[in-house]
Amino acid sequence: MSVASIRDVAAAAGVSVGTVSNVLNRPQSVPEKTFARVQDAIRELGYVRNDAARQLRAGRSTTVGLIVLDARNPFFTDVARGSEDEASSHGVSVILGNSDESATREARYLDLFEEQRVRGVLISPLGEDEERLQRLRANGTPVVLVDRSSVDTKLSSVAVDDVAGGRIAVEHLIEVGRRRIAFVGGPVTIRQVSDRLHGAREVVAENPGVDLEVIETTALTVLEGRRVGHGLLEKSPAERPDAIFAANDLVAFGLLQGLMMIGSLKVPQDIALIGYDDIDFASAAVVPLSSVRQPSQEIGSSALRILLEEADDADLPPRRIVFTPELIARASTTGADHPA
């Protein structure tokens, strides 16, 4: 079955193509009876306007693309929510792409968004190579990095100081008396993970007698956290860390399951645990999870606002916004309000 065109609608209604266009775009200029006749034809034929073509003719798309590392992570859901709320206030829609930490999928979404002539692209990139993104910007599609600072000054970015976040997490674990600390997360090729680890290492270097073990995961998921938790159960108390800094809250939840629900270790009595992102579920965990909070929705809204400004003025210099993370201490490190 062929798709009805604007010419089909005009023929069915007995009017010109220009009249149909007026009904769609300037209904106030069309006599009431003619308007009703065209609307009847639209309903009968199931006509749907080609908005993408209209936007291309106007030279101004009303959609932006957003590519995140993992759409299952509530942190990125909140980033998307912030972007969508800001976009809505400007009459713009957000199309979400999930790279799922795959360079191939990320490239496909970039190609798709460029082909669709979106107004701009927000992206939390997987790697450090920004050449593809800079090329996209040079071709007329503005790009703003989300949850990642630019490695140079050619792209705008909105992020959190993850090195500071790593410092905050490990400083807190030391303050509550822990000395054998493990960092769990990965791959470390993800910039956010490496920055958090870098901050952790800085603090350990400043505190003699504190050790840091790095346990790299293949993904930032609950499943990977649970796998590491199982491995820790097989170690003797002397070999196990007495605290864990998880690269994000999903990994921390998996660790909590592996250590407590499947194993026999207690959190925080045997192992203190802190995550990163402070997603909504952190406070509702079986042991409320300490975490390093990022202003996720504000990151999304700020990035969208910068993107639209650059879409309107290509000569604007790139901007770099860096938020300061915040420690949220709960029972998984402090023991406060821990269930009996």
C-alpha positions as a Python dict, from the first residue, in 0.01 Angstrom:
ca = {
    (1, 'M'): (0, 0, 0),
    (2, 'S'): (147, 335, -106),
    (3, 'V'): (171, 628, 131),
    (4, 'A'): (-71, 911, 58),
    (5, 'S'): (91, 1232, -61),
    (6, 'I'): (-18, 1593, -35),
    (7, 'R'): (-119, 1573, -403),
    (8, 'D'): (-348, 1278, -322),
    (9, 'V'): (-515, 1485, -50),
    (10, 'A'): (-560, 1779, -287),
    (11, 'A'): (-718, 1555, -552),
    (12, 'A'): (-953, 1389, -303),
    (13, 'A'): (-1065, 1723, -161),
    (14, 'G'): (-1093, 1892, -501),
    (15, 'V'): (-853, 2172, -409),
    (16, 'S'): (-502, 2280, -503),
    (17, 'V'): (-185, 2157, -334),
    (18, 'G'): (-135, 2512, -209),
    (19, 'T'): (-471, 2500, -30),
    (20, 'V'): (-375, 2176, 144),
    (21, 'S'): (-46, 2338, 247),
    (22, 'N'): (-240, 2631, 392),
    (23, 'V'): (-462, 2394, 589),
    (24, 'L'): (-152, 2232, 738),
    (25, 'N'): (48, 2546, 804),
    (26, 'R'): (-189, 2846, 802),
    (27, 'P'): (-537, 2710, 883),
    (28, 'Q'): (-668, 3055, 972),
    (29, 'S'): (-632, 3159, 606),
    (30, 'V'): (-863, 2883, 474),
    (31, 'P'): (-1246, 2914, 456),
    (32, 'E'): (-1420, 2689, 709),
    (33, 'K'): (-1593, 2464, 454),
    (34, 'T'): (-1274, 2415, 252),
    (35, 'F'): (-1078, 2342, 571),
    (36, 'A'): (-1331, 2074, 673),
    (37, 'R'): (-1322, 1915, 327),
    (38, 'V'): (-942, 1890, 332),
    (39, 'Q'): (-942, 1749, 686),
    (40, 'D'): (-1192, 1482, 578),
    (41, 'A'): (-962, 1385, 290),
    (42, 'I'): (-661, 1370, 525),
    (43, 'R'): (-846, 1133, 760),
    (44, 'E'): (-980, 912, 480),
    (45, 'L'): (-641, 874, 313),
    (46, 'G'): (-446, 844, 638),
    (47, 'Y'): (-215, 1119, 522),
    (48, 'V'): (82, 1199, 750),
    (49, 'R'): (285, 1508, 668),
    (50, 'N'): (654, 1462, 593),
    (51, 'D'): (781, 1686, 868),
    (52, 'A'): (1147, 1597, 804),
    (53, 'A'): (1122, 1722, 446),
    (54, 'R'): (946, 2037, 560),
    (55, 'Q'): (1221, 2106, 814),
    (56, 'L'): (1491, 2052, 552),
    (57, 'R'): (1322, 2299, 317),
    (58, 'A'): (1303, 2548, 603),
    (59, 'G'): (1668, 2480, 687),
    (60, 'R'): (1592, 2428, 1056),
    (61, 'S'): (1535, 2089, 1220),
    (62, 'T'): (1329, 2060, 1538),
    (63, 'T'): (1507, 1747, 1660),
    (64, 'V'): (1839, 1686, 1835),
    (65, 'G'): (2017, 1356, 1886),
    (66, 'L'): (2133, 1230, 2226),
    (67, 'I'): (2375, 935, 2245),
    (68, 'V'): (2437, 784, 2590),
    (69, 'L'): (2671, 508, 2704),
    (70, 'D'): (2403, 292, 2865),
    (71, 'A'): (2031, 373, 2855),
    (72, 'R'): (1973, 114, 3131),
    (73, 'N'): (2165, 332, 3376),
    (74, 'P'): (1920, 563, 3558),
    (75, 'F'): (2188, 834, 3559),
    (76, 'F'): (2159, 864, 3181),
    (77, 'T'): (1780, 845, 3205),
    (78, 'D'): (1794, 1152, 3427),
    (79, 'V'): (2034, 1326, 3186),
    (80, 'A'): (1786, 1255, 2905),
    (81, 'R'): (1501, 1388, 3118),
    (82, 'G'): (1688, 1713, 3176),
    (83, 'S'): (1759, 1745, 2804),
    (84, 'E'): (1398, 1673, 2709),
    (85, 'D'): (1256, 1921, 2959),
    (86, 'E'): (1483, 2195, 2825),
    (87, 'A'): (1416, 2095, 2463),
    (88, 'S'): (1042, 2105, 2517),
    (89, 'S'): (1059, 2466, 2630),
    (90, 'H'): (1220, 2550, 2293),
    (91, 'G'): (981, 2346, 2079),
    (92, 'V'): (1247, 2084, 2010),
    (93, 'S'): (1234, 1702, 2042),
    (94, 'V'): (1513, 1469, 2159),
    (95, 'I'): (1589, 1139, 1984),
    (96, 'L'): (1771, 898, 2216),
    (97, 'G'): (2043, 664, 2094),
    (98, 'N'): (2201, 400, 2321),
    (99, 'S'): (2560, 314, 2224),
    (100, 'D'): (2566, 42, 2490),
    (101, 'E'): (2939, 110, 2530),
    (102, 'S'): (2994, -3, 2168),
    (103, 'A'): (3206, 208, 1933),
    (104, 'T'): (3027, 54, 1634),
    (105, 'R'): (2682, 148, 1763),
    (106, 'E'): (2802, 496, 1853),
    (107, 'A'): (2928, 547, 1496),
    (108, 'R'): (2598, 424, 1352),
    (109, 'Y'): (2401, 674, 1556),
    (110, 'L'): (2633, 957, 1454),
    (111, 'D'): (2586, 863, 1089),
    (112, 'L'): (2209, 840, 1135),
    (113, 'F'): (2179, 1177, 1305),
    (114, 'E'): (2394, 1342, 1041),
    (115, 'E'): (2183, 1187, 763),
    (116, 'Q'): (1865, 1306, 937),
    (117, 'R'): (2009, 1660, 955),
    (118, 'V'): (1933, 1696, 1324),
    (119, 'R'): (1980, 2038, 1477),
    (120, 'G'): (2267, 1911, 1688),
    (121, 'V'): (2407, 1613, 1876),
    (122, 'L'): (2458, 1559, 2248),
    (123, 'I'): (2688, 1266, 2320),
    (124, 'S'): (2854, 1085, 2607),
    (125, 'P'): (3135, 938, 2393),
    (126, 'L'): (3294, 602, 2451),
    (127, 'G'): (3654, 686, 2367),
    (128, 'E'): (3896, 975, 2348),
    (129, 'D'): (3900, 1024, 1969),
    (130, 'E'): (3703, 1341, 1901),
    (131, 'E'): (3803, 1370, 1534),
    (132, 'R'): (3470, 1228, 1412),
    (133, 'L'): (3277, 1469, 1634),
    (134, 'Q'): (3482, 1767, 1522),
    (135, 'R'): (3421, 1670, 1161),
    (136, 'L'): (3049, 1657, 1229),
    (137, 'R'): (3064, 2006, 1379),
    (138, 'A'): (3269, 2136, 1086),
    (139, 'N'): (2998, 2006, 851),
    (140, 'G'): (2738, 2220, 1023),
    (141, 'T'): (2601, 1997, 1301),
    (142, 'P'): (2693, 2131, 1645),
    (143, 'V'): (2811, 1876, 1903),
    (144, 'V'): (2818, 1905, 2283),
    (145, 'L'): (2982, 1643, 2503),
    (146, 'V'): (2772, 1522, 2796),
    (147, 'D'): (2920, 1379, 3117),
    (148, 'R'): (3264, 1417, 2960),
    (149, 'S'): (3494, 1715, 2930),
    (150, 'S'): (3648, 1782, 2592),
    (151, 'V'): (4012, 1676, 2553),
    (152, 'D'): (4073, 2002, 2369),
    (153, 'T'): (3892, 2333, 2325),
    (154, 'K'): (3714, 2259, 1996),
    (155, 'L'): (3394, 2112, 2143),
    (156, 'S'): (3167, 2238, 2418),
    (157, 'S'): (3118, 2004, 2710),
    (158, 'V'): (2910, 1968, 3026),
    (159, 'A'): (3044, 1732, 3289),
    (160, 'V'): (3127, 1668, 3651),
    (161, 'D'): (3479, 1680, 3792),
    (162, 'D'): (3521, 1303, 3816),
    (163, 'V'): (3875, 1328, 3951),
    (164, 'A'): (3733, 1526, 4242),
    (165, 'G'): (3454, 1270, 4273),
    (166, 'G'): (3707, 988, 4304),
    (167, 'R'): (3888, 1184, 4571),
    (168, 'I'): (3566, 1247, 4763),
    (169, 'A'): (3476, 876, 4765),
    (170, 'V'): (3812, 750, 4890),
    (171, 'E'): (3858, 1032, 5141),
    (172, 'H'): (3525, 930, 5292),
    (173, 'L'): (3628, 562, 5313),
    (174, 'I'): (3950, 663, 5491),
    (175, 'E'): (3756, 889, 5728),
    (176, 'V'): (3539, 595, 5836),
    (177, 'G'): (3852, 397, 5918),
    (178, 'R'): (3911, 183, 5607),
    (179, 'R'): (4260, 106, 5482),
    (180, 'R'): (4235, -177, 5227),
    (181, 'I'): (4033, -22, 4947),
    (182, 'A'): (3931, -174, 4615),
    (183, 'F'): (3823, 23, 4310),
    (184, 'V'): (3574, -178, 4103),
    (185, 'G'): (3468, -66, 3755),
    (186, 'G'): (3555, -51, 3392),
    (187, 'P'): (3656, -64, 3123),
    (188, 'V'): (3909, 197, 3232),
    (189, 'T'): (3919, 319, 2872),
    (190, 'I'): (3594, 501, 2954),
    (191, 'R'): (3708, 851, 3048),
    (192, 'Q'): (3472, 884, 3344),
    (193, 'V'): (3601, 559, 3495),
    (194, 'S'): (3968, 650, 3449),
    (195, 'D'): (3912, 996, 3602),
    (196, 'R'): (3741, 849, 3909),
    (197, 'L'): (4024, 600, 3949),
    (198, 'H'): (4278, 880, 3908),
    (199, 'G'): (4118, 1074, 4194),
    (200, 'A'): (4116, 762, 4410),
    (201, 'R'): (4484, 702, 4346),
    (202, 'E'): (4571, 1061, 4434),
    (203, 'V'): (4416, 1026, 4779),
    (204, 'V'): (4580, 688, 4844),
    (205, 'A'): (4921, 835, 4752),
    (206, 'E'): (4863, 1109, 5012),
    (207, 'N'): (4778, 861, 5289),
    (208, 'P'): (5056, 619, 5390),
    (209, 'G'): (4924, 284, 5508),
    (210, 'V'): (4626, 290, 5271),
    (211, 'D'): (4628, 39, 4984),
    (212, 'L'): (4427, 48, 4662),
    (213, 'E'): (4345, -262, 4456),
    (214, 'V'): (4197, -211, 4110),
    (215, 'I'): (3944, -471, 3993),
    (216, 'E'): (3848, -389, 3635),
    (217, 'T'): (3508, -492, 3499),
    (218, 'T'): (3405, -537, 3136),
    (219, 'A'): (3099, -314, 3181),
    (220, 'L'): (2939, -83, 3437),
    (221, 'T'): (2652, -319, 3519),
    (222, 'V'): (2486, -493, 3812),
    (223, 'L'): (2589, -829, 3666),
    (224, 'E'): (2956, -733, 3663),
    (225, 'G'): (2935, -604, 4019),
    (226, 'R'): (2777, -931, 4131),
    (227, 'R'): (3054, -1128, 3958),
    (228, 'V'): (3321, -934, 4145),
    (229, 'G'): (3130, -981, 4470),
    (230, 'H'): (3133, -1359, 4419),
    (231, 'G'): (3509, -1347, 4366),
    (232, 'L'): (3563, -1155, 4688),
    (233, 'L'): (3369, -1419, 4884),
    (234, 'E'): (3635, -1673, 4791),
    (235, 'K'): (3913, -1468, 4952),
    (236, 'S'): (4016, -1488, 5316),
    (237, 'P'): (3940, -1190, 5545),
    (238, 'A'): (4307, -1088, 5529),
    (239, 'E'): (4303, -1088, 5148),
    (240, 'R'): (3971, -907, 5106),
    (241, 'P'): (3942, -529, 5095),
    (242, 'D'): (3767, -366, 5388),
    (243, 'A'): (3611, -104, 5157),
    (244, 'I'): (3504, -77, 4793),
    (245, 'F'): (3466, 226, 4571),
    (246, 'A'): (3242, 123, 4281),
    (247, 'A'): (3270, 325, 3960),
    (248, 'N'): (2892, 366, 3949),
    (249, 'D'): (2584, 274, 4149),
    (250, 'L'): (2486, -17, 3924),
    (251, 'V'): (2817, -190, 3993),
    (252, 'A'): (2769, -111, 4363),
    (253, 'F'): (2424, -273, 4363),
    (254, 'G'): (2571, -587, 4207),
    (255, 'L'): (2843, -594, 4472),
    (256, 'L'): (2582, -553, 4744),
    (257, 'Q'): (2390, -851, 4605),
    (258, 'G'): (2701, -1065, 4570),
    (259, 'L'): (2836, -987, 4916),
    (260, 'M'): (2516, -990, 5122),
    (261, 'M'): (2227, -1160, 4948),
    (262, 'I'): (2430, -1448, 4804),
    (263, 'G'): (2729, -1444, 5039),
    (264, 'S'): (2756, -1402, 5411),
    (265, 'L'): (2944, -1074, 5438),
    (266, 'K'): (2789, -769, 5599),
    (267, 'V'): (2793, -417, 5463),
    (268, 'P'): (2943, -202, 5607),
    (269, 'Q'): (3067, -415, 5899),
    (270, 'D'): (3286, -642, 5685),
    (271, 'I'): (3318, -425, 5375),
    (272, 'A'): (3215, -61, 5341),
    (273, 'L'): (3074, 28, 4999),
    (274, 'I'): (3033, 355, 4810),
    (275, 'G'): (2900, 407, 4458),
    (276, 'Y'): (2882, 694, 4212),
    (277, 'D'): (2591, 888, 4054),
    (278, 'D'): (2343, 870, 4347),
    (279, 'I'): (2060, 739, 4131),
    (280, 'D'): (1711, 728, 4284),
    (281, 'F'): (1741, 364, 4392),
    (282, 'A'): (2054, 429, 4602),
    (283, 'S'): (1862, 539, 4909),
    (284, 'A'): (1618, 247, 4876),
    (285, 'A'): (1875, -36, 4865),
    (286, 'V'): (1861, -311, 5130),
    (287, 'V'): (2150, -119, 5286),
    (288, 'P'): (2112, 245, 5178),
    (289, 'L'): (2404, 316, 4948),
    (290, 'S'): (2656, 592, 5001),
    (291, 'S'): (2730, 758, 4669),
    (292, 'V'): (2890, 1054, 4494),
    (293, 'R'): (2608, 1262, 4352),
    (294, 'Q'): (2609, 1419, 4007),
    (295, 'P'): (2348, 1682, 3906),
    (296, 'S'): (2227, 1458, 3622),
    (297, 'Q'): (1922, 1653, 3506),
    (298, 'E'): (2112, 1982, 3523),
    (299, 'I'): (2388, 1829, 3309),
    (300, 'G'): (2128, 1738, 3045),
    (301, 'S'): (1949, 2071, 3047),
    (302, 'S'): (2270, 2275, 3038),
    (303, 'A'): (2408, 2073, 2747),
    (304, 'L'): (2085, 2110, 2548),
    (305, 'R'): (2080, 2485, 2607),
    (306, 'I'): (2439, 2523, 2483),
    (307, 'L'): (2365, 2305, 2180),
    (308, 'L'): (2072, 2521, 2069),
    (309, 'E'): (2276, 2838, 2116),
    (310, 'E'): (2551, 2697, 1895),
    (311, 'A'): (2294, 2585, 1637),
    (312, 'D'): (2174, 2946, 1618),
    (313, 'D'): (2523, 3096, 1611),
    (314, 'A'): (2803, 2879, 1468),
    (315, 'D'): (3061, 3142, 1563),
    (316, 'L'): (3013, 3099, 1938),
    (317, 'P'): (3334, 2980, 2107),
    (318, 'P'): (3319, 2634, 2272),
    (319, 'R'): (3225, 2636, 2638),
    (320, 'R'): (3322, 2400, 2918),
    (321, 'I'): (3094, 2358, 3219),
    (322, 'V'): (3223, 2144, 3507),
    (323, 'F'): (2999, 2071, 3805),
    (324, 'T'): (3134, 1977, 4148),
    (325, 'P'): (3017, 1635, 4275),
    (326, 'E'): (2878, 1588, 4626),
    (327, 'L'): (2920, 1313, 4886),
    (328, 'I'): (2597, 1149, 5002),
    (329, 'A'): (2688, 932, 5302),
    (330, 'R'): (2448, 653, 5398),
    (331, 'A'): (2448, 323, 5584),
    (332, 'S'): (2671, 132, 5342),
    (333, 'T'): (2973, 323, 5477),
    (334, 'T'): (2860, 484, 5802),
    (335, 'G'): (2646, 204, 5946),
    (336, 'A'): (2382, 462, 6044),
    (337, 'D'): (2024, 337, 6022),
    (338, 'H'): (2157, -7, 5930),
    (339, 'P'): (1885, -271, 5972),
    (340, 'A'): (1943, -513, 6258),
}
